[in-house]
Amino acid sequence: MSVRSAFRHKRLVAAASVPVAVIASGALVWQSTYAAFSDTTANPTSNWSTGTVKLADNDSGTALFNATNLKPGATLSRCITVTSTGSVASNVKLYGTGFTSTKSLGDVINLTVQEGAGATDAACAGFVADTAPAATVFNGTLSAFAAGKTDYASGVGTWSPAGVTSPATESKSYKVTYTFASSAGNAYQTATAAIGLTWETQSTS
């Protein structure tokens, strides 16, 4: 074969190989683009929202008691109505906070707490004590209440709001009575005692 013929043969071979390479490349692209089938199914968007537990009272920011110049045997009852506007079932407990006492005055002040309904003011007008369960949820010294009823877990009370839908509400009246022991002697002159009352609600399972 002459030199010219050999050169022409190489050119033909090279030219013939180009379309083959292009075709092969095109086949690889097609394979990678369409190699998988797919499909989906979906559930509509799920949603979550929380309920509420919420308490308020009618004390207008005023302490239940502000007793001064006490004498042995002094006693007084006051009422407070607590209202639940929470949307879920809960339990309500009463406990004490910030207790202070000088000359052990808390040891000679008896405290009674009753649950009921209908109190329209702090003077307990309209109050009707519960009959079931028993109305009295605490009866003991102020010192004992302060030492033993310090948080929700140790608090007293049987009220269990069922949970309401706005604007409905649920209420419970509490009658709190103190009695300064008639046997208290001169040692208790100028003595003081103080405690905060807290009602706390927690949702039930």
Sequence and secondary structure as in RCSB ss.txt:
>XXXX:A:sequence
MSVRSAFRHKRLVAAASVPVAVIASGALVWQSTYAAFSDTTANPTSNWSTGTVKLADNDSGTALFNATNLKPGAT
LSRCITVTSTGSVASNVKLYGTGFTSTKSLGDVINLTVQEGAGATDAACAGFVADTAPAATVFNGTLSAFAAGKT
DYASGVGTWSPAGVTSPATESKSYKVTYTFASSAGNAYQTATAAIGLTWETQSTS
>XXXX:A:secstr
  HHHHHHHHHHHHHHHHHHHHHHHHHHHHHHHSS                   EEESSTT  S    S  TT E
EEEEEEEEE  SS EEEEEEEEEEEESTTGGGGEEEEEEEEE   STT TT EE TTTTSEEEEEEHHHHHHH  
STTT B         TT  EEEEEEEEEEE TT  GGGTT  EEEEEEEEEEE  
